[in-house]
Amino acid sequence: MSRDGVEFHRFNEPGELKATEPNLYLQAFPLGRDLFEVTATTVDMGSVTLAMGRASPCLSVLRTAANCAVLQLPCGEVEGVVLNTIACQPGLVGTYAGGSELLCASPRRSSFAALVLPFGAVEELLEPPAGSKLLQRGCYALLQTRPACWKRAERIVRAARATADSAPDTFDAEVPRHALRDDLLKVAHDLVSPEVGAEIRTPRSSQARQRIVVRSDEYLRAHLDRPIYTDELCDALAVSASCLAEAFRAVFAVSPHRFLKLRRLSMVRTALGLREGPTPLVKSVALSHGFWHLGQFAHDYRETFGETPSQTLARARA
């Protein structure tokens, strides 16, 4: 459902997230027994977009396009969330310049909010201090802001979400959209100013582990046609099994084996969810993605997605 200014989205398949925002690459892997679900509300204000929503437990990889920047905003409901190896907490906001990555582990249902704006307009719109990571392509920073600024930003986001949910036609008009844009840019300016925010320095070991996970994602995306296992990933990245395990536990709080299994389960789900072509056999799809123990596969699939493989197939073909 969409309007001038406000759009509503609901996704129940991880692969659908790629169509949410053309300037962002997003890959998600469900965690938990409930059906995967992401709800998103976006308010388009010309060159600036406010994105707000909620998500079921998942691991996610987000990469900004070279021509955009993202400022993560306060939104509540982030208990247990880990951003680029740093545990989320009140007052923490993230800044992501064009071409940077966000690795997120969300073991519980969580909320999100972000301001998306052109990378070339960051300096003019937000006036970040010289040397800010927001002005450097491929860079990100986590800032610890002052409570007053954090709370003001949180109030604006909550009010925008409430208005978009209850009276979305409010933002059909240019004046309310312009007013919201102005409020968001003012508080965003305060969030990234040196007087308010202090960058959280991540240890070099954490940065190295994050790079390993990013390189793993790149390798996996380059080989979507077949299942990848831990030993191959170690060889491709030239790292030891213990080094790979430390990286995934630091970033996603799971083992590489668990992550790769989640990825293969998601690939199976995508194959079973295809609505065109001959109806596939669940057994054949499972075997082609490396699941030789069919009973364990069915159990793991149900634990991850909240339904059996045959139910996924039946919904797609209904």
C-alpha positions in Angstrom: 0.0 0.0 0.0 1.5 3.4 -1.0 0.6 7.1 -0.9 2.3 10.3 -1.9 4.9 10.6 0.9 4.2 7.4 2.9 4.6 3.8 1.9 3.9 0.6 3.9 5.6 -2.7 3.3 5.3 -6.1 4.9 7.8 -8.9 4.1 7.5 -12.5 5.0 10.4 -13.8 2.9 14.0 -12.6 3.4 14.6 -12.3 -0.3 11.8 -9.7 -0.6 13.8 -7.2 1.4 16.1 -6.4 -1.5 13.2 -4.4 -3.1 12.6 -2.2 0.0 15.2 0.5 -0.7 17.0 0.6 -4.1 20.0 2.4 -2.5 20.6 -0.4 0.0 21.7 -4.0 -0.3 20.1 -6.1 2.4 20.4 -9.8 3.1 18.7 -11.4 6.1 18.7 -14.8 7.7 15.8 -15.7 10.1 16.5 -16.7 13.7 13.8 -18.3 15.8 10.7 -20.4 15.4 8.2 -17.7 14.3 7.6 -16.9 10.7 10.0 -14.3 9.3 8.4 -10.8 9.2 9.6 -7.3 8.6 7.2 -4.3 8.5 8.5 -1.0 7.2 7.1 2.4 6.8 8.9 5.0 4.7 8.2 8.7 4.5 9.6 10.2 1.3 10.6 13.8 1.7 12.2 14.6 -1.6 15.9 13.6 -1.5 15.6 12.5 2.2 13.7 9.4 3.3 12.8 8.3 6.8 12.5 4.5 7.1 11.0 2.9 10.3 9.9 -0.6 11.1 10.0 -3.8 13.1 11.7 -7.1 12.4 11.5 -10.7 13.8 14.8 -12.2 15.1 17.4 -12.4 12.3 21.0 -11.9 11.2 21.4 -9.2 8.5 24.0 -7.7 6.3 23.3 -4.2 5.0 25.5 -2.3 2.5 24.8 1.3 1.4 25.1 2.3 -2.2 27.9 4.6 -3.2 25.5 7.5 -3.8 23.7 7.4 -0.4 24.4 7.7 3.3 22.4 6.4 6.3 22.1 7.7 9.8 20.6 5.2 12.3 18.1 6.9 14.6 16.7 6.1 18.0 13.7 3.8 17.9 13.4 1.7 21.1 13.1 -2.1 21.2 16.8 -2.9 20.5 17.6 -5.0 23.5 20.2 -7.7 22.6 21.0 -6.1 19.2 24.6 -6.1 18.1 25.8 -3.6 15.5 29.2 -4.3 13.9 30.3 -6.2 17.1 29.0 -3.4 19.4 26.0 -4.1 21.7 23.2 -1.6 21.1 22.4 0.7 24.0 20.6 4.0 24.7 22.4 6.9 23.1 24.1 4.8 20.5 23.6 5.8 16.8 25.3 4.6 13.7 26.5 6.6 10.7 27.1 4.8 7.4 28.7 6.6 4.4 28.4 5.4 0.8 29.6 1.9 0.3 29.9 1.0 4.0 28.5 -2.1 5.7 26.3 -2.8 8.7 26.4 -6.3 10.2 23.5 -6.8 12.7 22.5 -9.6 15.0 19.0 -9.4 16.4 18.1 -12.4 18.6 14.8 -10.8 19.6 12.1 -8.8 17.9 13.5 -5.3 17.4 12.6 -1.9 15.9 14.7 0.2 13.5 14.7 3.7 12.2 17.0 5.4 9.7 17.5 8.6 7.7 18.6 7.9 4.1 20.1 10.9 2.2 22.3 11.5 -0.8 26.0 11.0 0.0 26.9 14.2 -1.9 24.5 16.3 0.2 25.7 15.1 3.7 28.1 18.0 4.2 25.5 20.6 3.3 22.5 19.0 5.1 24.2 17.7 8.3 27.4 19.8 8.6 29.4 17.0 10.2 32.8 17.9 11.7 35.9 17.7 9.6 37.1 14.1 9.5 33.7 12.7 10.1 33.3 9.1 8.9 30.1 10.3 7.2 32.2 12.2 4.7 34.4 9.2 3.9 33.2 6.6 1.4 33.1 3.1 2.7 33.4 4.2 6.4 31.0 3.9 9.3 31.0 5.1 12.9 29.1 4.4 16.1 28.5 7.5 18.2 27.5 7.8 21.8 25.3 10.8 22.0 24.1 12.9 24.9 20.8 11.8 26.6 18.9 15.0 25.8 19.7 14.8 22.1 18.9 11.1 22.0 15.5 11.6 23.6 14.6 14.5 21.3 15.4 12.3 18.2 13.5 9.4 19.7 10.4 11.7 20.2 10.5 12.9 16.6 10.8 9.3 15.3 7.9 8.0 17.5 5.7 11.0 16.5 6.4 10.4 12.8 5.7 6.7 13.1 2.4 7.3 15.0 1.3 9.9 12.4 2.2 7.7 9.5 0.3 4.7 11.1 -2.8 6.6 12.2 -3.1 9.4 9.6 -0.8 8.7 6.7 -2.5 11.2 4.5 -1.0 13.9 6.7 2.2 13.5 4.7 0.4 13.8 1.4 0.8 17.5 1.7 4.1 19.2 1.0 4.1 21.4 4.1 4.0 18.6 6.7 6.6 16.7 4.8 8.9 19.7 4.7 8.4 20.3 8.4 9.2 16.7 9.3 12.3 16.9 7.1 13.4 20.0 8.8 13.0 18.5 12.3 14.9 15.4 11.3 17.8 17.2 9.7 18.1 19.5 12.8 18.3 16.6 15.2 20.5 14.6 12.9 22.9 17.6 12.8 23.0 17.5 16.6 23.5 13.7 16.7 26.7 13.9 14.5 28.1 17.2 15.9 31.4 16.8 17.9 29.9 18.6 20.9 27.2 15.9 21.2 28.6 12.6 19.9 31.7 10.8 20.7 32.9 8.0 18.4 33.1 4.5 20.0 36.5 3.1 19.0 36.2 -0.6 18.1 39.4 -2.7 18.8 41.4 -3.7 15.8 40.6 -7.3 16.5 36.9 -6.6 16.2 37.5 -4.7 12.9 39.5 -7.6 11.6 36.7 -10.0 12.5 34.1 -7.8 10.9 36.2 -7.8 7.6 36.3 -11.6 7.7 32.5 -11.8 7.9 32.1 -9.2 5.1 34.5 -11.1 2.9 32.5 -14.3 3.7 29.3 -12.6 2.6 30.9 -11.5 -0.6 32.2 -15.0 -1.3 28.8 -16.6 -0.6 27.0 -14.1 -2.9 29.5 -15.0 -5.7 28.5 -18.7 -5.3 24.7 -18.7 -4.9 24.4 -21.7 -7.2 25.7 -24.2 -4.7 26.1 -24.8 -0.9 29.3 -23.6 0.7 30.8 -25.3 3.7 33.2 -24.1 6.4 36.4 -25.7 5.0 35.9 -24.1 1.6 35.2 -20.7 3.2 38.4 -21.0 5.2 40.4 -21.9 2.1 38.8 -19.1 0.1 39.6 -16.4 2.7 42.9 -17.9 3.8 42.0 -18.0 7.5 42.0 -20.8 10.0 38.8 -22.5 11.3 39.3 -21.0 14.7 39.8 -17.5 13.2 36.6 -17.9 11.2 34.7 -19.1 14.2 35.9 -16.2 16.4 34.8 -13.7 13.7 31.3 -15.1 13.4 30.8 -15.4 17.1 31.9 -11.8 17.6 29.7 -10.4 14.8 26.6 -12.6 14.8 27.0 -14.6 18.0 26.7 -17.9 16.0 29.2 -20.4 14.7 30.1 -20.4 11.0 28.5 -23.8 10.7 25.2 -22.4 12.1 25.4 -19.4 9.8 26.0 -21.5 6.7 23.1 -23.8 7.6 20.8 -20.8 8.0 21.9 -19.7 4.5 21.3 -23.1 3.0 17.9 -23.3 4.6 17.0 -19.9 3.2 18.1 -21.0 -0.2 15.8 -24.0 0.1 13.0 -21.8 1.1 13.6 -19.6 -1.9 13.5 -22.6 -4.2 10.3 -24.0 -2.7 8.7 -20.6 -2.9 9.0 -20.2 -6.6 5.6 -19.8 -8.2 6.6 -20.7 -11.8 7.9 -23.8 -13.5 7.4 -27.5 -12.5 6.5 -28.2 -8.9 9.7 -29.2 -7.2 10.1 -32.2 -4.8 11.0 -31.2 -1.3 13.5 -34.1 -1.1 15.3 -33.1 -4.3 15.6 -29.5 -3.2 16.9 -30.5 0.2 19.5 -32.9 -1.3 20.7 -30.3 -3.8 21.4 -27.9 -1.0 23.5 -30.3 1.0 20.9 -31.7 3.4 21.4 -35.5 3.4 19.6 -36.2 6.7 16.0 -35.4 5.6 14.5 -35.9 9.1 17.0 -33.4 10.6 16.4 -31.1 7.7 12.7 -31.1 8.2 13.2 -30.4 11.9 15.7 -27.6 11.3 13.4 -26.0 8.7 10.4 -26.0 10.9 12.5 -24.6 13.8 13.7 -21.8 11.6 10.6 -20.8 9.7 7.7 -21.9 11.8 6.3 -24.2 9.1 7.2 -27.4 7.3 8.9 -27.4 3.8 5.7 -28.9 2.3 3.6 -26.0 3.8 6.0 -23.5 2.2 5.6 -25.3 -1.1 1.8 -25.5 -0.8 1.5 -21.7 0.0 3.6 -20.9 -3.1 1.5 -23.1 -5.4 -1.9 -22.2 -3.9 
